[in-house]
Amino acid sequence: MMNIKAFTLVSAVERELLMGDKERINIECVECCGRDLYVGTNDCFVYHFLLEERPVPAGPATFTATKQLHRHLGFKKPVNELRAASALNRLLVLCDNSISLVNMLNLEPVPSGARIKGAATFALNENPVSGDPFCVEVCIISVKRRTIQMFLVYEDRVQIVKEVSTSEQPLAVAVDGHFLCLALTTQYIIHNYSTGVSQDLFPYCSEERPPIVKRIGRQEFLLAGPGGLGMFATVAGISQRAPVHWSENVIGAAVSFPYVIALDDEFITVHSMLDQQQKQTLPFKEGHILQDFEGRVIVATSKGVYILVPLPLEKQIQDLLASRRVEEALVLAKGARRNIPKDKFQVMYRRILQQAGFIQFAQLQFLEAKELFRSGQLDVRELISLYPFLLPTSSSFTRSHPPLHEYADLNQLTQGDQEKMAKCKRFLMSYLNEVRSTEVANGYKEDIDTALLKLYAEADHDSLLDLLVTENFCLLTDSAAWLEKHKKYVPLRFFSFLFLFFFLIPFQLWVNIVNGDVQDSTRSDLYEYIVDFLTYCLDEELVWAYADWVLQKSEEVGVQVFTKRPLDEQQKNSFNPDDIINCLKKYPKALVKYLEHLVIDKRLQKEEYHTHLAVLYLDEVLQQRASTSGKGAEASETQAKLRRLLQKSDLYRVHFLLERLRGAGLPMESAILHGKLGEHEKALHILVHELRDFAAAEDYCLWCSEGRDPPHRQHLFHTLLAIYLRAGPAAHELAVAAVDLLNHHATEFDAAQVLQMLPDTWSVQLLCPFLMGAMRDSVHARRTMQVALGLARSENLIYTYDKMKLKGSSIRLSDKKLCQICQNPFCEPVFVRYPNGGLVHTHCAASRHTNPSSSSPGTRT
């Protein structure tokens, strides 16, 4: 339990003001409506007071009660309950099991003497269903056993509207619309008196302690549950909030959002509805009344009346933040949304998030701090200003007032701890890098990028050149001085280069560093940075001047100067692919990479590039095969690339490549090329008889028929089968391949034609999978055709029915009916009828078809 000061208890009606020197007078009930306070006593008097609230700048408000009048009700019993109906200017008074109507101002009974008799207790429906603004709805627990009654109460009369029987004697009731929340002898229930449906909530023993039933909001109630729990329940019979844990001896409860207030014999306890924790305890002995009236919470003993004055929520939240209780403060701030205007709440909540973020930051909880800064839309300069000298000297930033935190700078926050300071700097680096390209940086880009550059330079961070290579807003004066201070000469030269547009000298310095002529340890991968810079450099002369140098250093990396450059820029005069290819002729690996980029990545449809790439692949494969160690993984990888290109591309010069392959000992590649020429039998003959690769022959039939119609695929499989069978029965290996082909691809064949091709010596058992597959495919095809035929017949039947319906309807034609096109009457019984029922002359219909611009009553005849 963590205490906060949410309420202050102040006196409202002193004992002397109420009863003077009469010792036996006790307070039985209270009612408050605006400034009007009513008190009912045990001697059947009703007192009317006027409350005056006086705010105190440095503390809680005080109240002064001025007695207006008091009146005896004419009974010898105590006043049990009071309820104000301000819309009617009436006070409902329960005394001696009778509810009387009295005037709220003079406490006089209504002249009609209207009252409700036989009431043990009652409640007003604060969510009325009658729709009549000149009455209030009252629910009473009748003195008759197990009976609830609903009344409409007007200014001078009452009217019973419903009587409900219950399974047990009801002891307490609260009303919301058509729903009654009832405390029976052994349980709580929800009852809809409109439909008669009841729903049990949970058991409760009324003999141990009195029940509590209180409406706390629309369709929601607060109940005293077993085990000292305050339970919430909706009219649907469910709980949408966790219960609060209060005293076992609680005798009253009230709600002042976001708190539940409970009263027992000795204390008033305050519990949060948001996190269910007990927040405050106030000593209060002999209390027996606790009620809330439109946000004002009143408690009373038998001798005096007191008011629980809430501290402003903002003050409570600031107290929690001052105690470093961030989670509680945020929960309370979110809960305050319903009580504060939207615009004011958003401003307040953003500031609270920012304050909470700095608290988490000071505790080195960086992930939590980052989320709070983002959610609170923190001006990032508030954070940067904690770090000495990071903000540019030209920055006009001043910190928020009142301040968001109590720290002068990072030295005070970390108390000089270098390890903590380093962690804070790493966090700021990460945070600034994340927000610099977001909306958070709008208006502060120079401050953010300059601070980030200073942090990178001080920490000797690898991302310093990353920042400078990309678009940035670093201020020249501050940044240059800081780079020089930390001896970052390469970034300094580059930074100067960016601002002065001085290309060759600083770039040559980079080259010298990579070549080892100048020593600088800023980055070990400066070569990659030079390649990246040239890739996005717009100076064409500079790129061409150093292209040879980067390619000589590494063909694979250097070619990225061209492959990563946007293609639309490449296709301009200075960087068109043909010029690049001419440049790369001295660098075969780079040339292959670049052609792969054009053909595979960019999918350029140009025969020259496809043929050139295929020739390069072929030359590399032939070179590898010619060498003694040419059968390694690299050779097979290049050969796989060649085969994939030959299969996928349709743009290369097939005859030219076939000529190059002649005598090269590459049968698979030759087969692919024959397939491209449509010479499928020759290609399959190579795969079957030269390579003896039956799986490759089957794959050939599949890839060669991709995107083609089924007859083409069937023709390929039949061709392959014929090659297998042409060898004669003696070729056992080919016979086995033929059987496997049929059994694995049964649906690709015309079964009738295959059976004519097969040798008579083959058994049915040998071809069982093929025959079953062929039969299944034939049956499936037949049934599919039957379904399609049935659907066509159904559609035809629907159209026939529509046609008969149109023909069957009669049409009345007289000389009074007008043509819908020319608006002239019909002179003879010849007409055209449109689907919408419109009738026109035959010549009007004909002219409409020859003159499409003419108006018509329908779109078709």
ABEGO torsion letter per residue (X at the ends): XBBBBABBBBBABBAAAAAEABAABBBABBBBBEABBBBBBAAGBBBBBBBBBBBBAABBBBBBBBBABBBBAGBABBBABBBBBAAAGBBBBBBGGBBBBBBAAAGBBBAAGBBBBGBABBBBBABBAAGBAABBBBBBBBABBGBBBBBBBBAABBBBABBBBBABBBABBBBBEABBBBBBAABBBBBBAAAGBBBBABBBBAAABBBBBBBAEBGBBBBBBBGGBBBBBBAAGBBABBBBBBBAABABBBBBOABBBBBBAABBBBBBAAAGBBABBBBBBGBABBBBBGGBBBBBBAABBBBBBBBBAAAAAAAAAAAGBAAAAAAAAAAAAAABBAAAAAAAAAAAAAAAAAAAAAAGBAAAAAAAAAAAGBBAAAAAAABBGABBAABABBBBOBBABABABAAAAAGGBAAAAAAAAAAAAAAAAAAAABAAABGAAAAAAAAAAAAAAAAGBAAAAAAAABBBABBAAAAAAAAAAAGBAAAAAAAAAAAAGBAAAAAAAAAAAAAGABBBAABAAAAAAAAAAAAABABAAAAAAAAAAAAAABAAAAAAAAAABBAAAAABAAABAAAAAAAAAABAAAAAAAAAAAAAAAGBBBAAAAAAAAAAAAAAAAAAAABAAAABAAAAAAAAAAAAAAAABAABBAAAAAAAABGAGBAAAAAAAAAAAGBAAAAAAAAAAAAGBAAAAAAAAAAAABGBBAAAAAAAAAAAAAAAAAAEAABAAAAAAAAAAAAAAAAABBAAAAAAABBAABBAAAAAAAAAAAAAAAAAAAAAAAAAAAAAAAAAAAAAAAAAAAAABBBBBBAABBBAAAGBBBABBBBBBBAAGBBBBAAAAAAAAABAABBBABABX
